[in-house]
Amino acid sequence: MFIGNNFSRSHQWQFDGGVCVPASASHQIVPLPYSNPENVDPEEAFVATLSSCHMMAFLTVASKKKYVVESYIDHAMGVLEQGETGKFSITEVTLRPDIRFSGSRLPSAVELQKMHNVAHQNCFIANSVNTRINIEI
């Protein structure tokens, strides 16, 4: 029942492949018991989506250049701010990929930056949002 503001924000995202993800408003925005801190909130999912898209684009670029990527871990962070109009938005996302390469060919710092730039340009999600996206290598 949805009466006033006293209703649970817990719900599920169901995807085409059958995966169900428990979701909720952030407990930092909607107090307990009306949110569930164990569930994924839309804001952290947004940051994860940008991170995932960049990773897949980057791995495609690295593969085409014949680099061997052993691991890719991102410690992405988002900034939620209130704008001049009083509305909140995720204004900035910083991706912090930690990438480990192996093999006889390793990218230089300059080449790594170029690869990230191409990956960013090819990320469908990054191309779809107004959020500033920073990539810290």
N, C-alpha and C positions, 0 to 999 in steps of 0.2 A: 504494500500500500504506500502511495506517495502523498503524504499529507504534510503541508508546510515544508520545513527544511529537515524534518526528522525521518529520513529514510536512508537505507543503506546504499552506498555508492558501489558496492561490490557487484561485479558482473563478469561475463566471460567474453573473450574474443574468440570466435571460431573461424578458422581459415579453411580454404578449399581442400587442402591436403588432410583435413581432419584434426589438426592440432587445435587444442583449446588452451587458451592462456587466461588464468585468473587475473582480472584487472580490478582497479578501484581508483577512486580519487586519492590523491596523496594525503596521507595522514597529517602532513604539515600544513595542508590547506583546509581539509575537512576533518574535524576532530573525531576521535574514537567515541562511540562505537559505530559511527556512520561511514567510516572508511576502514580499510584493511591494509595495514603496513606490510603484510606478507605478499600482497598482490602487486603486479606491475601497474604503475600509474602512467597516464598518457604522456606526461612530460618526459619521464625517463625512457619511455618507448620511443619518443621522437628522437632523443639523443642517440639511442641505440640504433635506430633506423638509419640516421645519417652516418654513424660509425660503420655499420654493416655495408651500406652502399659504397662508401669510400673503400673499405677493405676489398670488396669484390672487384671493384674497378681497378684498384692497385694491383691485386693478384693477377688480373688479366694483363695489365701492362707489363708486369715483371715476367710473366710466362712468355709473352711475345718477344721479350728481350733475352730469353733463355736464362734468366736468373733462377736459382733454386731457393725458394723461401721455406725455411724450416719451421718458423712460427711467426704468428702475427697476433699481437695482443694490443688492444686499444684501451686506454684509460681516459675515455671521453668525459667531458663535463659540459653542462649547459648552464646558462644564466637566465633566470626568470626575472623580468623587471616590469615595473609599471611605467607605461609611456606617458607622454604629455596629455593624451586624451583620457588617462585614468585606467586604460585597459592594460591587462598583463599579457606579455608574450615572451617567448623564448627568443631573446634578442641576439644571443651569441652561443655558439657551440665550439668548443676547442677539442680537436682530436689529438690524441697523444699516442700514435702508434709506435709500438716497440716491435721491430721486425728483425728477425734473425735469418741471415742468409748462410748458405753453405756452398761448397763446390769451388772450382778454380776461378770463377768469375764473380767478383763482388762489386757492387755499384759504388762509385765515388760519392762523396757528399753532394756534389753538383748533379750527378745523374739521379741520385735518390730524390732530390728536390724536384727535378724535372718530371720524374715518374709520379710523384705526388700531385704535381700541377695537372698533368694529363688525367690522372685518376679523378681529381676534383672536377675537372671540366666534363668528364664522362659519367659522373654520378647523377642519375636521373632525379634522385631526391634532392640533392644540393641544387640542381637546376630548377627545382619546383618551389623553393622557399625564399623568403626575404631575410632569413636569419643569417647573421655574419658567421662564417665558418672559418676557423683558424686551424692550421695544421702545424703542430709542434713536433719537429723531428728530433 
